[in-house]
Amino acid sequence: MTDQSPAAIEIALQRLLRAYVFTGLLFLLLPGTFLGVWNLVSISGRHSLAGLSPSWLQAHGHAQIFGWVGTFIIGIGYYSLAKMGRLLPFAVSRGWASWALWTAGVTLRWVANISEWKWRVLLPASAALQLIGFLIFFATVSGHQSKSAPGVERAASPPRSNIETWMKLVIASTAGFLLALLMNQVVSIYLAMTSTRPEIPHWLDQRFLFLAAWGFPVLAVWGFNARWLPIFLGLRKPSGGGLMVALCACGCGILAALLGRFRLATALLLTACIAASIALRVFQRPQKPAKTRGVSTSFPYFVRGAYVWLLVAAALGVYAAQSDVNGGIWGASRHALTVGFLATMVFAIGQRVLPAFSGMRLLYSKTLMFASLALLNFGCLLRVSSEIPAYEANLHAAWSTLPISALTELAAVTLFALNLGVTLLLPPPYPAVLPQSQ
């Protein structure tokens, strides 16, 4: 009979989390970053997007947003059941079911876009696998308050009117995630029935990117930052009202983008980013020293730097909606968001919390953590600063800089994956124990 004790469930959930982390790292390295480098080198050699298949670009983007970030979010979501004191035996088996379906779905999407082999079948099938895997996760986290493991006292559920602000952001992020997957399913069926190739038309892809990038990763980061940054960076408690303003502005911005009102959408998203930065107090003087034990002492600076990138991304979005001609400004804005903000935040916060979540491990190397973050931000700076003059003005020096930026970011991603991978493979320094809530 399977051991259903809290300690056994905790250990099983830690194994599940490590599986999600390793899977996310594989998607980040191979179909994500490596394919992105290949695409950028090809574009730079031609000094143009012409001749490069849009399906390859979309395969790279899907692997980054859904394959890497999405996998991390689902894995951490399952583990948070234990972290919040509600241990469910069935969450482990559901977690593995979600992992199998989700991994197969993301992999099939990449195969369909790159090889175009039987893509009319693979594309809708991949979307369906991802959607089903997420729905299992969604049903588990939505209903976890109603049951608890044998012998484990369930924490009292707060009234809905008293749900903490950070949780409201996470709930909105989960809804955005579901909406993005539903749109992905509809679009994949539409392509299979009407298109000659497995590539989303530009007018539709532009709308989908707003939903996929802003609709769940950004809101998830804001939510977890509201929960963790006061602890890690010693900041004052976030402003709940300010975060709700940011949430409403972001939601309205995404809706405007889906309707094709990109000038209004980007203005609203810039407003949301400013409101979130102020509400989270990331640029204010901290009340207490930052907790950097076990990680690089530069950790707080990179977290704040990520919010600089967020504001740059939003401002470039406003500029792109007004002036973009060849895709360079839009590309710079998306890169500042996905790499400058999201990847920097994952590199910083991920190396801070994931080792602790996986059996109270210690990060393998503080030096590798600093090097990965420094290279990532330097590569992003090269990319964002050169993409606009390259695409929009055809400046030769800028085209020459783009491959350097790609290789720099590839080195950063490799160091991050190495550091986190070794950390999770090495045995924990202490016997397995139930984690304590922060």
C-alpha positions as a LaTeX table, in Angstrom:
\begin{tabular}{lrrr}
\hline
Residue & $x$ (\AA) & $y$ (\AA) & $z$ (\AA) \\
\hline
Met1 & 0.00 & 0.00 & 0.00 \\
Thr2 & 1.30 & 3.41 & $-0.89$ \\
Asp3 & 2.56 & 5.53 & 2.00 \\
Gln4 & 0.12 & 8.43 & 2.42 \\
Ser5 & 1.93 & 10.16 & 5.29 \\
Pro6 & 2.58 & 13.93 & 4.97 \\
Ala7 & 6.35 & 13.31 & 4.73 \\
Ala8 & 5.91 & 10.76 & 1.92 \\
Ile9 & 3.58 & 13.08 & 0.01 \\
Glu10 & 6.04 & 15.94 & 0.44 \\
Ile11 & 8.91 & 13.85 & $-0.96$ \\
Ala12 & 6.74 & 12.73 & $-3.88$ \\
Leu13 & 5.80 & 16.33 & $-4.64$ \\
Gln14 & 9.48 & 17.32 & $-4.57$ \\
Arg15 & 10.26 & 14.61 & $-7.14$ \\
Leu16 & 7.38 & 15.89 & $-9.26$ \\
Leu17 & 8.66 & 19.46 & $-9.05$ \\
Arg18 & 12.16 & 18.38 & $-10.12$ \\
Ala19 & 10.68 & 16.59 & $-13.15$ \\
Tyr20 & 8.91 & 19.79 & $-14.20$ \\
Val21 & 12.05 & 21.87 & $-13.65$ \\
Phe22 & 14.27 & 19.54 & $-15.70$ \\
Thr23 & 11.66 & 19.40 & $-18.47$ \\
Gly24 & 11.38 & 23.17 & $-18.52$ \\
Leu25 & 15.17 & 23.49 & $-18.70$ \\
Leu26 & 15.29 & 21.11 & $-21.69$ \\
Phe27 & 12.67 & 23.17 & $-23.53$ \\
Leu28 & 14.58 & 26.33 & $-22.63$ \\
Leu29 & 17.90 & 25.03 & $-23.93$ \\
Leu30 & 17.01 & 23.08 & $-27.06$ \\
Pro31 & 13.81 & 24.11 & $-28.89$ \\
Gly32 & 13.84 & 27.44 & $-27.06$ \\
Thr33 & 17.19 & 29.21 & $-26.91$ \\
Phe34 & 19.19 & 27.08 & $-29.37$ \\
Leu35 & 16.52 & 27.41 & $-32.06$ \\
Gly36 & 16.29 & 31.14 & $-31.30$ \\
Val37 & 20.04 & 31.52 & $-31.82$ \\
Trp38 & 19.82 & 29.59 & $-35.10$ \\
Asn39 & 16.97 & 31.81 & $-36.27$ \\
Leu40 & 18.75 & 35.02 & $-35.35$ \\
Val41 & 22.02 & 34.00 & $-36.99$ \\
Ser42 & 20.07 & 33.17 & $-40.17$ \\
Ile43 & 18.24 & 36.51 & $-40.08$ \\
Ser44 & 21.48 & 38.42 & $-39.46$ \\
Gly45 & 23.18 & 36.70 & $-42.38$ \\
Arg46 & 20.37 & 37.75 & $-44.72$ \\
His47 & 19.89 & 41.18 & $-43.11$ \\
Ser48 & 16.20 & 40.38 & $-43.39$ \\
Leu49 & 13.41 & 38.16 & $-42.13$ \\
Ala50 & 12.76 & 37.10 & $-45.73$ \\
Gly51 & 13.49 & 33.46 & $-46.40$ \\
Leu52 & 13.14 & 32.35 & $-42.78$ \\
Ser53 & 10.03 & 30.29 & $-42.10$ \\
Pro54 & 7.62 & 32.03 & $-39.67$ \\
Ser55 & 6.76 & 28.57 & $-38.33$ \\
Trp56 & 10.34 & 28.26 & $-37.04$ \\
Leu57 & 10.06 & 31.61 & $-35.26$ \\
Gln58 & 6.74 & 30.54 & $-33.77$ \\
Ala59 & 8.21 & 27.19 & $-32.67$ \\
His60 & 10.91 & 29.10 & $-30.77$ \\
Gly61 & 8.37 & 31.39 & $-29.11$ \\
His62 & 6.05 & 28.53 & $-28.14$ \\
Ala63 & 8.92 & 26.57 & $-26.58$ \\
Gln64 & 10.01 & 29.59 & $-24.56$ \\
Ile65 & 6.62 & 30.74 & $-23.26$ \\
Phe66 & 4.77 & 27.43 & $-22.90$ \\
Gly67 & 7.62 & 24.91 & $-22.86$ \\
Trp68 & 9.82 & 26.73 & $-20.34$ \\
Val69 & 7.81 & 29.31 & $-18.40$ \\
Gly70 & 4.53 & 27.37 & $-18.59$ \\
Thr71 & 6.15 & 24.13 & $-17.40$ \\
Phe72 & 7.76 & 25.93 & $-14.46$ \\
Ile73 & 4.44 & 27.55 & $-13.51$ \\
Ile74 & 2.52 & 24.26 & $-13.54$ \\
Gly75 & 5.23 & 22.45 & $-11.57$ \\
Ile76 & 5.45 & 25.17 & $-8.92$ \\
Gly77 & 1.65 & 25.29 & $-8.82$ \\
Tyr78 & 1.41 & 21.61 & $-7.92$ \\
Tyr79 & 4.12 & 21.95 & $-5.31$ \\
Ser80 & 2.44 & 24.99 & $-3.76$ \\
Leu81 & $-0.31$ & 22.66 & $-2.52$ \\
Ala82 & 2.25 & 21.29 & $-0.07$ \\
Lys83 & 3.78 & 24.72 & 0.55 \\
Met84 & 0.41 & 26.13 & 1.62 \\
Gly85 & $-0.17$ & 23.25 & 4.03 \\
Arg86 & $-2.79$ & 21.36 & 2.03 \\
Leu87 & $-1.22$ & 18.02 & 1.15 \\
Leu88 & $-3.26$ & 15.96 & $-1.29$ \\
Pro89 & $-2.24$ & 12.41 & $-2.18$ \\
Phe90 & $-4.05$ & 12.56 & $-5.52$ \\
Ala91 & $-2.22$ & 15.77 & $-6.49$ \\
Val92 & 0.93 & 13.72 & $-7.13$ \\
Ser93 & $-0.68$ & 11.30 & $-9.60$ \\
Arg94 & $-2.51$ & 14.18 & $-11.29$ \\
Gly95 & 0.76 & 16.08 & $-11.46$ \\
Trp96 & 2.43 & 13.25 & $-13.34$ \\
Ala97 & $-0.55$ & 12.96 & $-15.70$ \\
Ser98 & $-0.34$ & 16.69 & $-16.42$ \\
Trp99 & 3.42 & 16.43 & $-16.93$ \\
Ala100 & 3.10 & 13.61 & $-19.48$ \\
Leu101 & 0.33 & 15.33 & $-21.46$ \\
Trp102 & 1.93 & 18.77 & $-21.29$ \\
Thr103 & 5.40 & 17.57 & $-22.29$ \\
Ala104 & 4.01 & 15.54 & $-25.19$ \\
Gly105 & 1.92 & 18.50 & $-26.36$ \\
Val106 & 4.77 & 21.01 & $-26.35$ \\
Thr107 & 7.08 & 18.50 & $-28.05$ \\
Leu108 & 4.56 & 17.71 & $-30.79$ \\
Arg109 & 4.04 & 21.42 & $-31.41$ \\
Trp110 & 7.77 & 21.88 & $-31.94$ \\
Val111 & 7.98 & 18.84 & $-34.26$ \\
Ala112 & 4.98 & 20.04 & $-36.29$ \\
Asn113 & 6.38 & 23.55 & $-36.75$ \\
Ile114 & 9.93 & 22.49 & $-37.58$ \\
Ser115 & 9.41 & 19.39 & $-39.73$ \\
Glu116 & 5.89 & 20.13 & $-41.05$ \\
Trp117 & 5.39 & 16.33 & $-41.04$ \\
Lys118 & 1.65 & 15.58 & $-40.79$ \\
Trp119 & 1.26 & 18.97 & $-39.17$ \\
Arg120 & $-2.49$ & 19.12 & $-39.88$ \\
Val121 & $-2.88$ & 16.31 & $-37.34$ \\
Leu122 & $-0.01$ & 17.12 & $-34.98$ \\
Leu123 & $-0.82$ & 20.80 & $-34.50$ \\
Pro124 & $-4.39$ & 20.35 & $-33.16$ \\
Ala125 & $-3.31$ & 17.22 & $-31.26$ \\
Ser126 & $-0.48$ & 19.09 & $-29.55$ \\
Ala127 & $-2.82$ & 21.90 & $-28.53$ \\
Ala128 & $-5.35$ & 19.38 & $-27.19$ \\
Leu129 & $-2.70$ & 17.57 & $-25.13$ \\
Gln130 & $-1.52$ & 20.83 & $-23.60$ \\
Leu131 & $-5.07$ & 21.93 & $-22.87$ \\
Ile132 & $-6.03$ & 18.62 & $-21.22$ \\
Gly133 & $-2.84$ & 18.60 & $-19.17$ \\
Phe134 & $-3.55$ & 22.12 & $-17.97$ \\
Leu135 & $-7.21$ & 21.35 & $-17.23$ \\
Ile136 & $-6.11$ & 18.54 & $-14.90$ \\
Phe137 & $-3.87$ & 21.04 & $-13.13$ \\
Phe138 & $-6.63$ & 23.65 & $-13.09$ \\
Ala139 & $-9.15$ & 21.22 & $-11.58$ \\
Thr140 & $-6.65$ & 20.15 & $-8.93$ \\
Val141 & $-5.66$ & 23.62 & $-7.76$ \\
Ser142 & $-9.25$ & 24.89 & $-7.98$ \\
Gly143 & $-10.62$ & 22.14 & $-5.76$ \\
His144 & $-7.72$ & 21.57 & $-3.39$ \\
Gln145 & $-9.38$ & 23.41 & $-0.50$ \\
Ser146 & $-12.20$ & 20.90 & $-0.22$ \\
Lys147 & $-10.05$ & 17.91 & 0.74 \\
Ser148 & $-6.87$ & 17.17 & 2.60 \\
Ala149 & $-4.61$ & 14.22 & 3.19 \\
Pro150 & $-5.47$ & 11.73 & 5.93 \\
Gly151 & $-4.20$ & 12.96 & 9.26 \\
Val152 & $-3.40$ & 16.43 & 7.96 \\
Glu153 & $-5.35$ & 19.31 & 9.38 \\
Arg154 & $-6.60$ & 21.55 & 6.59 \\
Ala155 & $-5.96$ & 25.25 & 6.97 \\
Ala156 & $-9.11$ & 27.31 & 7.17 \\
Ser157 & $-10.01$ & 28.83 & 3.81 \\
Pro158 & $-10.44$ & 32.59 & 3.92 \\
Pro159 & $-13.69$ & 34.07 & 2.65 \\
Arg160 & $-13.51$ & 34.99 & $-1.00$ \\
Ser161 & $-13.82$ & 38.68 & $-0.15$ \\
Asn162 & $-10.63$ & 38.36 & 1.94 \\
Ile163 & $-8.46$ & 36.66 & $-0.67$ \\
Glu164 & $-5.02$ & 38.27 & $-0.55$ \\
Thr165 & $-4.08$ & 40.52 & $-3.44$ \\
Trp166 & $-1.14$ & 38.38 & $-4.52$ \\
Met167 & $-3.48$ & 35.40 & $-4.84$ \\
Lys168 & $-5.92$ & 37.42 & $-6.94$ \\
Leu169 & $-3.07$ & 38.10 & $-9.37$ \\
Val170 & $-2.17$ & 34.40 & $-9.46$ \\
Ile171 & $-5.82$ & 33.47 & $-10.06$ \\
Ala172 & $-6.00$ & 36.01 & $-12.90$ \\
Ser173 & $-2.77$ & 34.58 & $-14.31$ \\
Thr174 & $-4.25$ & 31.06 & $-14.23$ \\
Ala175 & $-7.34$ & 32.30 & $-16.07$ \\
Gly176 & $-5.12$ & 34.01 & $-18.64$ \\
Phe177 & $-3.14$ & 30.78 & $-19.05$ \\
Leu178 & $-6.34$ & 28.85 & $-19.73$ \\
Leu179 & $-7.55$ & 31.49 & $-22.20$ \\
Ala180 & $-4.22$ & 31.36 & $-24.07$ \\
Leu181 & $-4.45$ & 27.56 & $-24.36$ \\
Leu182 & $-8.05$ & 27.75 & $-25.57$ \\
Met183 & $-7.02$ & 30.29 & $-28.20$ \\
Asn184 & $-4.09$ & 28.05 & $-29.14$ \\
Gln185 & $-6.49$ & 25.14 & $-29.67$ \\
Val186 & $-8.89$ & 27.19 & $-31.82$ \\
Val187 & $-6.05$ & 28.66 & $-33.89$ \\
Ser188 & $-4.43$ & 25.25 & $-34.47$ \\
Ile189 & $-7.71$ & 23.80 & $-35.75$ \\
Tyr190 & $-8.21$ & 26.87 & $-37.94$ \\
Leu191 & $-4.74$ & 26.45 & $-39.45$ \\
Ala192 & $-5.25$ & 22.73 & $-40.04$ \\
Met193 & $-8.48$ & 23.44 & $-41.94$ \\
Thr194 & $-7.50$ & 26.52 & $-43.93$ \\
Ser195 & $-3.72$ & 27.04 & $-44.13$ \\
Thr196 & $-1.09$ & 25.58 & $-46.42$ \\
Arg197 & 1.63 & 25.71 & $-43.71$ \\
Pro198 & 1.70 & 25.43 & $-39.89$ \\
Glu199 & 2.25 & 29.13 & $-39.32$ \\
Ile200 & $-0.11$ & 31.62 & $-37.70$ \\
Pro201 & $-0.86$ & 34.64 & $-39.93$ \\
His202 & 0.82 & 37.84 & $-38.72$ \\
Trp203 & $-2.41$ & 39.64 & $-37.87$ \\
Leu204 & $-3.50$ & 36.75 & $-35.64$ \\
Asp205 & $-0.06$ & 35.97 & $-34.26$ \\
Gln206 & 0.30 & 39.58 & $-33.07$ \\
Arg207 & $-2.86$ & 39.25 & $-30.98$ \\
Phe208 & $-1.93$ & 35.82 & $-29.66$ \\
Leu209 & 1.49 & 37.08 & $-28.54$ \\
Phe210 & $-0.07$ & 39.79 & $-26.40$ \\
Leu211 & $-2.22$ & 37.20 & $-24.65$ \\
Ala212 & 0.56 & 34.62 & $-24.31$ \\
Ala213 & 3.21 & 37.06 & $-23.04$ \\
Trp214 & 1.18 & 39.48 & $-20.92$ \\
Gly215 & $-1.83$ & 37.34 & $-20.05$ \\
Phe216 & $-0.23$ & 34.83 & $-17.70$ \\
Pro217 & 3.57 & 35.04 & $-17.21$ \\
Val218 & 3.63 & 38.73 & $-16.28$ \\
Leu219 & 0.64 & 38.44 & $-13.93$ \\
Ala220 & 2.13 & 35.34 & $-12.31$ \\
Val221 & 5.41 & 37.17 & $-11.67$ \\
Trp222 & 3.59 & 40.15 & $-10.16$ \\
Gly223 & 1.57 & 37.85 & $-7.92$ \\
Phe224 & 4.51 & 35.83 & $-6.62$ \\
Asn225 & 6.62 & 38.98 & $-6.30$ \\
Ala226 & 3.93 & 40.47 & $-4.07$ \\
Arg227 & 4.20 & 37.34 & $-1.93$ \\
Trp228 & 7.97 & 36.88 & $-1.84$ \\
Leu229 & 9.77 & 40.20 & $-2.43$ \\
Pro230 & 8.92 & 41.70 & 0.97 \\
Ile231 & 10.65 & 38.62 & 2.46 \\
Phe232 & 13.59 & 38.31 & 0.07 \\
Leu233 & 14.34 & 42.01 & $-0.51$ \\
Gly234 & 13.10 & 43.41 & 2.80 \\
Leu235 & 10.57 & 45.66 & 1.07 \\
Arg236 & 7.51 & 47.22 & 2.63 \\
Lys237 & 4.20 & 45.43 & 2.13 \\
Pro238 & 2.91 & 45.98 & $-1.44$ \\
Ser239 & $-0.02$ & 48.28 & $-2.09$ \\
Gly240 & $-3.05$ & 46.10 & $-2.72$ \\
Gly241 & $-4.93$ & 48.92 & $-4.41$ \\
Gly242 & $-2.02$ & 49.67 & $-6.72$ \\
Leu243 & $-1.71$ & 46.03 & $-7.72$ \\
Met244 & $-5.42$ & 45.87 & $-8.52$ \\
Val245 & $-5.03$ & 48.97 & $-10.72$ \\
Ala246 & $-2.16$ & 47.18 & $-12.50$ \\
Leu247 & $-4.28$ & 44.04 & $-12.92$ \\
Cys248 & $-7.24$ & 45.94 & $-14.35$ \\
Ala249 & $-5.06$ & 48.00 & $-16.72$ \\
Cys250 & $-3.24$ & 44.85 & $-17.90$ \\
Gly251 & $-6.51$ & 43.00 & $-18.49$ \\
Cys252 & $-7.98$ & 45.92 & $-20.44$ \\
Gly253 & $-4.75$ & 46.20 & $-22.43$ \\
Ile254 & $-4.88$ & 42.54 & $-23.43$ \\
Leu255 & $-8.53$ & 42.88 & $-24.45$ \\
Ala256 & $-7.69$ & 45.93 & $-26.57$ \\
Ala257 & $-4.87$ & 43.99 & $-28.24$ \\
Leu258 & $-7.16$ & 41.06 & $-29.03$ \\
Leu259 & $-9.47$ & 43.56 & $-30.72$ \\
Gly260 & $-6.57$ & 44.96 & $-32.74$ \\
Arg261 & $-6.43$ & 48.30 & $-30.88$ \\
Phe262 & $-2.67$ & 48.19 & $-30.38$ \\
Arg263 & $-2.11$ & 51.86 & $-29.55$ \\
Leu264 & $-4.65$ & 51.71 & $-26.76$ \\
Ala265 & $-3.37$ & 48.31 & $-25.67$ \\
Thr266 & 0.25 & 49.39 & $-25.33$ \\
Ala267 & $-0.71$ & 52.58 & $-23.46$ \\
Leu268 & $-2.74$ & 50.52 & $-20.98$ \\
Leu269 & 0.06 & 47.99 & $-20.54$ \\
Leu270 & 2.57 & 50.78 & $-19.87$ \\
Thr271 & 0.18 & 52.14 & $-17.25$ \\
Ala272 & $-0.10$ & 48.66 & $-15.72$ \\
Cys273 & 3.70 & 48.27 & $-15.53$ \\
Ile274 & 4.16 & 51.64 & $-13.87$ \\
Ala275 & 1.38 & 50.88 & $-11.38$ \\
Ala276 & 2.83 & 47.43 & $-10.57$ \\
Ser277 & 6.36 & 48.80 & $-10.08$ \\
Ile278 & 5.08 & 51.45 & $-7.70$ \\
Ala279 & 2.75 & 49.09 & $-5.85$ \\
Leu280 & 5.46 & 46.47 & $-5.32$ \\
Arg281 & 7.85 & 49.21 & $-4.09$ \\
Val282 & 10.77 & 47.62 & $-5.95$ \\
Phe283 & 12.56 & 50.95 & $-6.38$ \\
Gln284 & 11.97 & 52.16 & $-2.82$ \\
Arg285 & 14.49 & 51.89 & 0.00 \\
Pro286 & 14.00 & 48.51 & 1.76 \\
Gln287 & 12.99 & 48.34 & 5.40 \\
Lys288 & 15.21 & 45.33 & 6.13 \\
Pro289 & 18.39 & 43.85 & 4.63 \\
Ala290 & 17.82 & 41.50 & 1.70 \\
Lys291 & 18.06 & 37.77 & 2.38 \\
Thr292 & 20.92 & 36.65 & 0.16 \\
Arg293 & 22.19 & 33.69 & 2.15 \\
Gly294 & 23.03 & 30.87 & $-0.21$ \\
Val295 & 22.66 & 32.99 & $-3.37$ \\
Ser296 & 24.60 & 35.74 & $-5.12$ \\
Thr297 & 24.62 & 39.01 & $-3.19$ \\
Ser298 & 23.72 & 40.72 & $-6.50$ \\
Phe299 & 20.29 & 39.05 & $-6.37$ \\
Pro300 & 18.35 & 42.20 & $-5.28$ \\
Tyr301 & 19.93 & 44.34 & $-8.01$ \\
Phe302 & 18.94 & 41.94 & $-10.76$ \\
Val303 & 15.37 & 41.74 & $-9.45$ \\
Arg304 & 15.12 & 45.53 & $-9.61$ \\
Gly305 & 16.82 & 45.48 & $-13.01$ \\
Ala306 & 14.10 & 43.16 & $-14.26$ \\
Tyr307 & 11.53 & 45.87 & $-13.54$ \\
Val308 & 13.63 & 48.36 & $-15.50$ \\
Trp309 & 13.36 & 45.95 & $-18.43$ \\
Leu310 & 9.61 & 45.67 & $-17.88$ \\
Leu311 & 9.20 & 49.43 & $-18.18$ \\
Val312 & 11.48 & 49.48 & $-21.25$ \\
Ala313 & 9.42 & 46.71 & $-22.86$ \\
Ala314 & 6.16 & 48.56 & $-22.25$ \\
Ala315 & 7.55 & 51.88 & $-23.49$ \\
Leu316 & 8.92 & 50.23 & $-26.63$ \\
Gly317 & 5.48 & 48.70 & $-27.16$ \\
Val318 & 3.95 & 52.20 & $-27.23$ \\
Tyr319 & 6.67 & 53.26 & $-29.70$ \\
Ala320 & 6.09 & 50.18 & $-31.86$ \\
Ala321 & 2.35 & 50.77 & $-32.09$ \\
Gln322 & 3.12 & 54.23 & $-33.45$ \\
Ser323 & 6.16 & 53.73 & $-35.66$ \\
Asp324 & 7.10 & 50.08 & $-36.35$ \\
Val325 & 7.58 & 49.28 & $-40.06$ \\
Asn326 & 9.69 & 46.12 & $-40.32$ \\
Gly327 & 9.10 & 44.43 & $-36.97$ \\
Gly328 & 12.25 & 45.66 & $-35.25$ \\
Ile329 & 10.55 & 47.75 & $-32.56$ \\
Trp330 & 7.99 & 45.08 & $-31.80$ \\
Gly331 & 10.79 & 42.51 & $-31.61$ \\
Ala332 & 12.84 & 44.66 & $-29.25$ \\
Ser333 & 9.80 & 45.21 & $-27.03$ \\
Arg334 & 9.00 & 41.48 & $-26.84$ \\
His335 & 12.64 & 40.61 & $-26.14$ \\
Ala336 & 12.88 & 43.17 & $-23.36$ \\
Leu337 & 9.76 & 41.59 & $-21.86$ \\
Thr338 & 10.51 & 37.88 & $-22.29$ \\
Val339 & 14.27 & 37.94 & $-21.67$ \\
Gly340 & 14.88 & 41.19 & $-19.81$ \\
Phe341 & 11.94 & 40.86 & $-17.43$ \\
Leu342 & 10.66 & 37.27 & $-17.38$ \\
Ala343 & 13.94 & 35.40 & $-17.84$ \\
Thr344 & 15.85 & 37.65 & $-15.43$ \\
Met345 & 13.13 & 37.16 & $-12.83$ \\
Val346 & 13.15 & 33.38 & $-13.29$ \\
Phe347 & 16.96 & 33.27 & $-13.16$ \\
Ala348 & 16.95 & 35.34 & $-9.94$ \\
Ile349 & 13.89 & 34.07 & $-8.06$ \\
Gly350 & 14.14 & 30.53 & $-9.45$ \\
Gln351 & 17.66 & 30.00 & $-8.16$ \\
Arg352 & 16.48 & 31.41 & $-4.84$ \\
Val353 & 13.36 & 29.29 & $-4.23$ \\
Leu354 & 13.55 & 26.11 & $-6.34$ \\
Pro355 & 16.48 & 24.55 & $-4.41$ \\
Ala356 & 14.59 & 25.18 & $-1.15$ \\
Phe357 & 11.38 & 23.73 & $-2.59$ \\
Ser358 & 13.28 & 20.60 & $-3.68$ \\
Gly359 & 14.28 & 19.29 & $-0.27$ \\
Met360 & 15.93 & 22.38 & 1.26 \\
Arg361 & 18.90 & 22.14 & $-1.08$ \\
Leu362 & 21.58 & 24.82 & $-1.33$ \\
Leu363 & 22.35 & 26.42 & $-4.70$ \\
Tyr364 & 25.40 & 24.76 & $-6.23$ \\
Ser365 & 27.27 & 27.95 & $-7.18$ \\
Lys366 & 26.71 & 31.63 & $-6.34$ \\
Thr367 & 29.29 & 32.51 & $-8.98$ \\
Leu368 & 27.38 & 30.69 & $-11.71$ \\
Met369 & 24.21 & 32.47 & $-10.60$ \\
Phe370 & 25.85 & 35.88 & $-10.97$ \\
Ala371 & 27.47 & 34.94 & $-14.29$ \\
Ser372 & 24.19 & 33.67 & $-15.78$ \\
Leu373 & 22.32 & 36.82 & $-14.75$ \\
Ala374 & 25.08 & 39.16 & $-15.90$ \\
Leu375 & 25.41 & 37.47 & $-19.30$ \\
Leu376 & 21.65 & 37.33 & $-19.75$ \\
Asn377 & 21.24 & 41.06 & $-19.14$ \\
Phe378 & 24.26 & 41.97 & $-21.27$ \\
Gly379 & 22.95 & 39.83 & $-24.14$ \\
Cys380 & 19.50 & 41.36 & $-23.80$ \\
Leu381 & 21.00 & 44.86 & $-23.86$ \\
Leu382 & 22.87 & 44.04 & $-27.08$ \\
Arg383 & 19.75 & 42.54 & $-28.64$ \\
Val384 & 17.32 & 45.31 & $-27.74$ \\
Ser385 & 19.72 & 48.13 & $-28.64$ \\
Ser386 & 20.65 & 46.61 & $-32.02$ \\
Glu387 & 17.35 & 45.13 & $-33.20$ \\
Ile388 & 15.67 & 48.46 & $-33.93$ \\
Pro389 & 18.52 & 49.99 & $-36.02$ \\
Ala390 & 19.05 & 46.65 & $-37.78$ \\
Tyr391 & 15.45 & 45.99 & $-38.80$ \\
Glu392 & 14.21 & 49.54 & $-39.20$ \\
Ala393 & 17.34 & 51.29 & $-40.60$ \\
Asn394 & 19.27 & 48.30 & $-42.04$ \\
Leu395 & 22.41 & 49.38 & $-40.16$ \\
His396 & 25.23 & 46.92 & $-40.90$ \\
Ala397 & 26.89 & 47.23 & $-37.47$ \\
Ala398 & 23.60 & 46.43 & $-35.77$ \\
Trp399 & 23.09 & 43.30 & $-37.88$ \\
Ser400 & 26.60 & 42.18 & $-36.85$ \\
Thr401 & 25.75 & 42.64 & $-33.18$ \\
Leu402 & 22.63 & 40.48 & $-33.21$ \\
Pro403 & 24.44 & 37.08 & $-33.41$ \\
Ile404 & 26.74 & 38.16 & $-30.56$ \\
Ser405 & 23.71 & 38.92 & $-28.43$ \\
Ala406 & 22.21 & 35.53 & $-29.23$ \\
Leu407 & 25.38 & 33.62 & $-28.32$ \\
Thr408 & 25.74 & 35.62 & $-25.10$ \\
Glu409 & 22.21 & 34.73 & $-24.06$ \\
Leu410 & 22.82 & 31.09 & $-24.99$ \\
Ala411 & 25.84 & 31.07 & $-22.67$ \\
Ala412 & 23.68 & 32.61 & $-19.91$ \\
Val413 & 20.94 & 30.01 & $-20.34$ \\
Thr414 & 23.50 & 27.18 & $-20.32$ \\
Leu415 & 25.04 & 28.40 & $-17.05$ \\
Phe416 & 21.59 & 28.79 & $-15.47$ \\
Ala417 & 20.54 & 25.28 & $-16.52$ \\
Leu418 & 23.87 & 23.84 & $-15.36$ \\
Asn419 & 23.71 & 25.52 & $-11.96$ \\
Leu420 & 20.10 & 24.59 & $-11.29$ \\
Gly421 & 20.48 & 21.10 & $-12.75$ \\
Val422 & 23.52 & 20.23 & $-10.62$ \\
Thr423 & 21.77 & 21.69 & $-7.57$ \\
Leu424 & 18.77 & 19.41 & $-8.03$ \\
Leu425 & 20.85 & 16.33 & $-8.86$ \\
Leu426 & 23.06 & 16.54 & $-5.78$ \\
Pro427 & 21.63 & 15.09 & $-2.57$ \\
Pro428 & 20.14 & 17.59 & $-0.14$ \\
Pro429 & 22.33 & 18.56 & 2.84 \\
Tyr430 & 19.56 & 17.73 & 5.32 \\
Pro431 & 17.07 & 14.88 & 5.72 \\
Ala432 & 13.78 & 15.46 & 3.90 \\
Val433 & 11.44 & 17.57 & 6.00 \\
Leu434 & 8.16 & 19.30 & 5.44 \\
Pro435 & 8.76 & 22.91 & 4.28 \\
Gln436 & 7.68 & 25.71 & 6.53 \\
Ser437 & 5.53 & 28.50 & 5.13 \\
Gln438 & 7.39 & 31.73 & 4.60 \\
\hline
\end{tabular}
